[in-house]
Amino acid sequence: MRTSFRPKLIDTLKNYSKEQFYADLMAGVIVGIVALPLAIAFGIASGVTPEKGIFTAIIAGFIISFLGGSRVQIGGPTGAFIVIVYGVVQEFGVTGLAIATITAGVMLIAMGFLKLGTIIKFIPYPVVVGFTSGIALTIFATQIKDLFGLQIDNVPADFLHKWVVYGENIASINFWSLGIGILSVLLIIYTPSISKKVPGSLVAIILMTVLVYVLREFFGITGIETIGDRFTIDPSLPKAEAPAIDFNAVRLLLPTAFTIAMLGSIESLLSATVADGVTGDKHDSNTELIAQGIANVVAPIFGGIPATGAIARTMTNINNGGRTPIAGIIHAVILLLILLFLGSLTKHIPMACLAGVLVMVSYNMSEWRTFKSLMKSPKADVSVLLTTFVLTVIFDLTIAIEVGLLLAVVLFIKRISETSSVSVLKKEIQQTENKDPNLDIEYLDIPENVELYEIEGPFFFGIANKFEEKMKTIGDRPEVRIIRMRKVPFIDSTGIHNLENLIKMSSKEGIHVLLSGVNNDVCQALKKSGTEKMVGAENIYPDINKALEKSKSIIETKTQKNRIGSAQRHSVKD
């Protein structure tokens, strides 16, 4: 199988201009600054140190832009991974997270080379919204402790138990922290009304950090926890250290790795698709998956966490003039410079402010308006939506994605089955699909003792039983059965098995079977399976009229034989 891996960077550099570089430079600087607080917040919320979030944004962000299939995609840690990463770190440690992320990266690379990028984009919308909204609610729940400044040593991982513990410790609220958190949220909400160029999260981080520093240094208010109170920031380049990978660890972490790969592929391709709608460009899904995979293989070696395309940062890049992967590369360089020269200042950022940033991230992720509108969809879609949402919140994201996809597949098969039908044809057949039933009517002369069935839609396992059920409703035994397959685009092994059973059963009953309107793909499938030999190549016709002529000929031949046989029996008696 040939796979074209061609990063967008190659095409964009052909006619690259000085003006575009300036635009990319400005966009890259802005996105780099915007990405800093998010990378720190995502790192902390994921259960690792703040600099690991920054390492991920630098390394994965660079690789995704350098090798990716989108001109404007910005990669890095995202809120979608917080829940799964936190759970892995708690159960398997940082080493287990590295193994799971590298395994997920290998899966993503394989998916790209197998050209699965296009298929992933067709994952049902209720599944995507269900687990995205579930993740958003879970992220919100994880930030309550820091937002309210609650004095809790260990917050339970379980969603429901977490709220029980919050309720038990509600008396320990730190109103200074709560005030900082609320101010941060308000700044993020109202900053766009003043300036859409400057992100609210950055304004909140800067102003609240300065405010808390003043309160602590000049007013003696030390109850507001900062990053430096909880973590020791290492503002230096990450060291390469590959985890020791063994078969047992990979086996245990395989479901988690699959979840990370699926989540990463869905979010990155969704982000790239949204970006295409704004820029008018067209991304390469498979190249993007390969780049995402390489980023997730390399980042953990330098202490990083899972990464994917980030919609918010990608849109910030586009809105500030970024139109080539150079902007994404510059954003990674800016983050590196900030880490090296200003990294020590991050220790002053208040935890309540980061909690406010993540509360707004969870709100934007929740898509509650979309969720609300989907609740008016058909019951099947609502069931998928709610099942995925509840499983994500109450149980586990891995289970949610697996069950959600399984439900979606089952419902898809059900819907395809509903579009397929088997009918017994009478004298009149509408030849083409037309709104006016009086047009394109073909009058067929169907002889007595001939059953004519038409299969519409794919002849696969979902419709095979319908065929048998339809035949049972016919009382009289015919001389000839014609199966019209002009509207059958493909046939699977179950459909072939069903057809072969019909041929065998009909043969035992002395009924002749004819096939008509069989397309080339279905013909090839019948040849390979040996069904063509069973029915006889001479009994497969390109159109219904020739099949009907053959049926008349068969009936006449049988009638003549019966007459001759009857005459011979009478002559013997005489």
Stockholm file with secondary structure:
# STOCKHOLM 1.0

chainA/1-574         MRTSFRPKLIDTLKNYSKEQFYADLMAGVIVGIVALPLAIAFGIASGVTPEKGIFTAIIAGFIISFLGGSRVQIGGPTGAFIVIVYGVVQEFGVTGLAIATITAGVMLIAMGFLKLGTIIKFIPYPVVVGFTSGIALTIFATQIKDLFGLQIDNVPADFLHKWVVYGENIASINFWSLGIGILSVLLIIYTPSISKKVPGSLVAIILMTVLVYVLREFFGITGIETIGDRFTIDPSLPKAEAPAIDFNAVRLLLPTAFTIAMLGSIESLLSATVADGVTGDKHDSNTELIAQGIANVVAPIFGGIPATGAIARTMTNINNGGRTPIAGIIHAVILLLILLFLGSLTKHIPMACLAGVLVMVSYNMSEWRTFKSLMKSPKADVSVLLTTFVLTVIFDLTIAIEVGLLLAVVLFIKRISETSSVSVLKKEIQQTENKDPNLDIEYLDIPENVELYEIEGPFFFGIANKFEEKMKTIGDRPEVRIIRMRKVPFIDSTGIHNLENLIKMSSKEGIHVLLSGVNNDVCQALKKSGTEKMVGAENIYPDINKALEKSKSIIETKTQKNRIGSAQRHSVKD
#=GR chainA/1-574 SS CCCCCCCHHHHHTTTCCHHHHHHHHHHHHHHHHHHHHHHHHHHHHTTSCHHHHHHHHHHHHHHHHHHCSCSSCCEECCGGGHHHHHHHHHHHHHHHHHHHHHHHHHHHHHHHHTTCHHHHTTSCHHHHHHHHHHHHHHHHHHTHHHHHTCCCSCCCSSHHHHHHHHHHTGGGCCHHHHHHHHHHHHHHHHHHHHCSSSCHHHHHHHHHHHHHHHHHHHSCCCCSCBHHHHCCCCCSCCCCCCCCCCHHHHHHHHHHHHHHHHHHHHHHHHHHHHHHHHHCCCCCHHHHHHHHHHHHHHGGGGTCCCCEECHHHHHHHHHTTCCSHHHHHHHHHHHHHHHHHHGGGGGGSBHHHHHHHHHHHHHHHHCHHHHHHHTTSCHHHHHHHHHHHHIIIIICHHHHHHHHHHHHHHHHHHHHHHHCEEEECCSEEECSCCSCTTSSEEECCCCTTEEEEEEESCBSHHHHHHHHHHHHTCCSCCSEEEEEEEECCCBCHHHHHHHHHHHHHHHHTTCEEEEESCCHHHHHHHHHHTHHHHHCGGGEESSHHHHHHHHHHHHHHHHHHHHHHHHHHHHHHC
#=GC SS_cons         CCCCCCCHHHHHTTTCCHHHHHHHHHHHHHHHHHHHHHHHHHHHHTTSCHHHHHHHHHHHHHHHHHHCSCSSCCEECCGGGHHHHHHHHHHHHHHHHHHHHHHHHHHHHHHHHTTCHHHHTTSCHHHHHHHHHHHHHHHHHHTHHHHHTCCCSCCCSSHHHHHHHHHHTGGGCCHHHHHHHHHHHHHHHHHHHHCSSSCHHHHHHHHHHHHHHHHHHHSCCCCSCBHHHHCCCCCSCCCCCCCCCCHHHHHHHHHHHHHHHHHHHHHHHHHHHHHHHHHCCCCCHHHHHHHHHHHHHHGGGGTCCCCEECHHHHHHHHHTTCCSHHHHHHHHHHHHHHHHHHGGGGGGSBHHHHHHHHHHHHHHHHCHHHHHHHTTSCHHHHHHHHHHHHIIIIICHHHHHHHHHHHHHHHHHHHHHHHCEEEECCSEEECSCCSCTTSSEEECCCCTTEEEEEEESCBSHHHHHHHHHHHHTCCSCCSEEEEEEEECCCBCHHHHHHHHHHHHHHHHTTCEEEEESCCHHHHHHHHHHTHHHHHCGGGEESSHHHHHHHHHHHHHHHHHHHHHHHHHHHHHHC
//
